[in-house]
């Protein structure tokens, strides 16, 4: 790569390179002298010189009402790079302040049997509120350790709100004083629960099946529907 190509890589155009090298070789020259030496149009020469002055590569002095041009220190070729470096450093700081929008991660898992029920309970015990609708109370009778689970719920001070069919009112599963119960005249075999960022749908017939969905937006939407039904339900 010759010096012309290198100067153009450094940010000068082809004609700017010609004028810059001419001034480097000859020292101080007027625009007319440069135009004559390069065989270049005088108006074009002035335009190029003005561009080089703006870039800090050329300066001039006025003698007897005539401008005489000369090259700046060659180190001035670094000016555009330094300017970009300063700009990029500032940009990096600004980009660092921008909070990244986290994409919603969705997890969907299916559990079966009593171990699936235990998994549901372990997830729920990590939260401060548990809301359930379509409840049948069957989950209470599914595990021998449910009385112990009940004590853990009380100890954790979790707020529990259960919506079920009024025909279950008065049963053991719907008799905990620390829980809130309300009733709707709606038949449902599947129970939907919302806790934290989780939604579970479980069916306690034959072999228990639990579907767990973890997604903040989905959980928030189900919670909104639950609150709407809760207001319409009877104590």
Secondary structure, DSSP 8 states (H G I E B T S, - for coil): --HHHHHHHTT--HHHHHHHHHHHHH-SB-HHHHHHHHT--HHHHHHHHHHHHHTTSEEEEEETTEEEEEE--GGGGGHHHHHHHHHHHHHHHHHHHS--------EEEEEEHHHHHHHHHHHHTTSSEEEEEEE-SHHHHH-TTHHHHHHHHHHHT-EEEEEEEGGGTTSGGG--TTSEEEEES---SEEEEEETTEEEEEE-SSS-EEEEEE-HHHHHHHHHHHHHHHHHSB-
